[in-house]
């Protein structure tokens, strides 16, 4: 007969740094405990069933900084330590590149109200930052049938959202705006605002960005 063993991990989930509430171990119905003590004869003991107590003494020292590969970083008290020390660069696959490109189109609507201008800008982005077929010799060589079907739908129709996040990072660092998109300063400002919103979304959702080519769809 096949046996299935299941392990369940029980651990506390503190929401504050104060341990006093947990250490108190409050009882919902103290009278029930007293009656159980009476039923089991505990009140006849030498201690007359006196209540137990706990004395706790402790101290804490906050971690001020951490070092990863020789780089010293200060601890952000408002963020989980695991997120600061174990976060890996975000490297999207093909499907997420398309999703981020679609998100950029939605964010551009908030900045560019003129539909004709918005369509022209998106067409320029599709020409300059359109989704590309994975290069030969890479991780997806040969391309599997599912990815081939995905590419047949998206190539020539979808903007590479990961490429846009890289562009947004460059602009945030003072890089030049690609004039192949538009030379109109007002439109450039609107596009920059949409790209900044996209970069904020990626940072809040995925963390830091990687530089490798997208993986399979």
N, C-alpha and C positions, 0 to 999 in steps of 0.2 A: 504494500500500500504506500503510495506516495505521500510524503510528509512535507508540508509547507510551513516554513518557519518565518515569522514576521517580527521584525524588531521595530519598536516605536520609541523614539527618543523624547524624553521629557526634560524640559529645561525651563528655567524662569524667563519671563519676558518683562524685565523692569522697564518702566516708562520714565523714571526719575532716578537721580543719583542717591536718593534717600532710602536706606534699607530698613528704617524703623518700622514701617508698615508691614513689611514681609516678616521681620523677626518677631513681631508681636503675635503672629499666628492667631488672629481673633477667631472666636467660636461663635457660630450663628445661634446655637441653642445650648447655652451652658447647663441648663437644667437637665437636658438629656444626658450629658456627661456625668452629672451627679447621680442620676438614677442608675446609670450603668455601673458606676463605682459601688453603689449600694448593692446592686444585684450580684456583683462579683466579689463582694466582701472586702473591698478595698478600704471601706471606712472603718473596718475593725483592725486595721494595721497599726503598728506602733507609732506611725506618724499621724494617725487619725485622719488620713486622707487629705493632708495639706496639699495645697496647689504647688505645682512645679514652677520654677522660675529660671530665667536665663540671664546671665550677665555677659555683655558683649563689649569688648574694648578693641578698637581698631584705628587705623590711620590710612590715609590715602595720599599718593603723590602723583599729580597729573604728569602725563608724558609730554614734554615740551616740543620734541622734534623727533624725526626719524631720518635714517640715512639709507638710500637705495643706490647702489653702484657708485658710491662716493659722493652722491648729490644729497645735500642736507636740505630738508624741508620742514617748515614749522607745522605743527599739528593744528588743524582747524577744529576748534572745540564744537562747532556747529554742524559737523559732518561726521558720519561713521568712520572709524579708523580703517576698517577694511576697504572702504571706497577709496580712501586716500593712498593706501599702501599696496593694494592688490589689483587696482583697476588696470586693465589692458587696453591698448589702443583699439578703437572701433574700426573694423574692416568690413564693409558691407558686401553682400553678394549682389548679383545682378538684379534680383527682384526688389531689393531694398533701394538700389540706385534708382530704379524706376519710381518707386514709391516716394522717395525724397524729391525727385523731379516733379512729380505731380503735386506734392506739397508746396514746392516753390511756386507753381502756377497759382495755387490758391492764395498764397501769401502776396503774390504780385497783384491780385485783385484788390487787396486792401490798400495798396499804394497807388495803383494806376486805375483810375475810374473810366478812362476813355477806352472802350473795348477795341477800337481799331488800333490804337497805340499799343495796347497790351498784346494783341495778336501779332503785331509786327515784332515786338520785343521777344515774345516766345519763339517766333519763327527764327529770329537771329540766334537765340540760345540753342535751338534745335540744330542749326547749322554748325555752330561752333562748339557746342557741348553735348551733342547727341550721343546716345548710348552706342558704344563700339563693340564689335565682335571680339571675343577674347583672342589674344595673339596666339599664334602657333607655338608649340613647344611649352606652353604654360600648363597650369593645373588642369585646365579643361580640354587638353589636347589628347585624344580626339573628343569632340563635343558629343555628349550623350543625346539621345533622341528627345528627351524632355526639354533640355536646354535649347536644342535646335528649334523646337516648336515655339518656345518662349521668345527666341530671337527673331523668328519669322514675324511675330506679332509686334515686337517692340522696336526693332531696328528701323530707323527712319521716322519713327513716331514718338519716341520717348526721349526725354532729356536725362542725362546722367546726373542725378542729384548729388552723388559723391563728388563729382568734378566741381559742382557748384559750391559745395562746402569748402573745398580746397581754395576756390576762387574767393569765397567769403573770408577765409583766413588771411589770404594775401591782401585783400582790401583793408581788413582790420589792422594789418601791420603796416599800412601805408603804401601798398602796391598800386600799380597803375590800373585804371579801369580799361577793359578791352574796348577799344573804339569800334571794333567790328560789331559790337552789340548796338551801340548808339553813341553819337557825339553830342547829343543834346544834354546840357548840364542838368536840367530839371529831371529828365528821364533817368540820367545816371544816378541822381540822388534817390529817386524812387526805387530803382533797382537795388542800390546799395542797402536801403532800408529793408527790402524783402530778403536780400541775402543775409543780412544781420539777423533777422528773425529766424531764418532757416538754421543758421549756425547756432543760435541760442537753443532752438528745439533739439538739435542733434546733441549739443553739450548736456542738456538736462536729461535727455532720454538715453543716450548711449555713452557719454563721456568723451574722452580724448579721441582724436581721429588718427587712424593709421594711414600708411602710404602705399600699401600693397594693392595689387590689382584685385577687383572683385572676384569672389569665388563663384561657384555654380548657382544657378537660379533656384 
